[in-house]
């Protein structure tokens, strides 16, 4: 068999492996800033605010207790109003 001589290109750059020394610092690409986002419905936002509403209206309860203690809570107008509301339910 005949022997084939290696091909050569006269102006081609020499091919050398891309080897870096072990102590060379490699710049890592910066990670893009990531932010999470959540959208809540109006109903969910309202439910989230329920914690801020007191279970009782303390100032109203205090005022009514004081009026009862002073005998000023049951006025004829309030009694008539309560009777009218009861009659509507019948």
ABEGO torsion letter per residue (X at the ends): XBBBBBBBBAABBBBBBBBBBAABBBBBBBBBBBBBBBBBBAAAAAAAAAAABBABBAAAAAAAAAAAAAGAABBAAAAAAAAAAAAAAX
